[in-house]
Amino acid sequence: MNLIQYFRDARAELSRVTWPTRQQVLEGTQAVLIFVVALTLIVFFMDRVFGFAVRALLP
């Protein structure tokens, strides 16, 4: 297979892809951002609690 045929095949394959709509992309992005922010807050507060506990236990 030569390089030109490879790119033709790749282009043909991409034309068969079902691409998400803009709305689907925005909804997926929003869900990911909400999840990341929530997880970040959980880790932050767990770090604060464990840090406080360690400081309270150590002289």
C-alpha positions as CSV (number, residue, x, y, z in Angstrom):
1,M,0.0,0.0,0.0
2,N,1.5,3.3,-1.0
3,L,1.1,6.6,0.9
4,I,-1.5,8.1,-1.4
5,Q,-3.7,5.0,-1.1
6,Y,-3.4,5.2,2.6
7,F,-4.7,8.8,2.7
8,R,-7.5,7.9,0.4
9,D,-8.6,5.0,2.6
10,A,-8.3,7.2,5.7
11,R,-10.5,9.9,4.1
12,A,-13.0,7.3,3.1
13,E,-13.1,5.9,6.6
14,L,-13.6,9.3,8.1
15,S,-16.5,10.0,5.8
16,R,-18.3,6.9,7.4
17,V,-17.8,8.2,11.0
18,T,-20.9,9.3,12.8
19,W,-19.7,12.6,14.4
20,P,-21.4,13.9,17.5
21,T,-23.6,17.0,17.2
22,R,-22.5,20.3,18.8
23,Q,-25.1,19.8,21.5
24,Q,-23.8,16.3,22.3
25,V,-20.2,17.7,22.6
26,L,-21.3,20.5,24.8
27,E,-23.3,18.2,27.1
28,G,-20.3,15.8,27.3
29,T,-17.9,18.6,28.1
30,Q,-20.2,20.0,30.8
31,A,-20.5,16.5,32.4
32,V,-16.7,16.1,32.4
33,L,-16.1,19.5,33.9
34,I,-18.7,19.0,36.7
35,F,-17.2,15.7,37.5
36,V,-13.6,17.1,37.6
37,V,-14.7,20.0,39.8
38,A,-16.5,17.7,42.2
39,L,-13.6,15.3,42.4
40,T,-11.2,18.2,43.0
41,L,-13.3,19.5,45.8
42,I,-13.6,16.0,47.4
43,V,-9.8,15.5,47.2
44,F,-9.2,19.0,48.6
45,F,-11.4,18.6,51.6
46,M,-10.1,15.1,52.3
47,D,-6.5,16.5,52.2
48,R,-7.5,19.3,54.7
49,V,-9.2,16.8,57.0
50,F,-6.3,14.3,57.0
51,G,-3.8,17.2,57.4
52,F,-5.7,18.5,60.4
53,A,-5.9,15.0,61.9
54,V,-2.1,14.4,61.4
55,R,-1.3,17.7,62.9
56,A,-3.6,17.0,65.9
57,L,-2.0,13.6,66.5
58,L,1.7,14.7,66.2
59,P,3.3,16.7,68.9
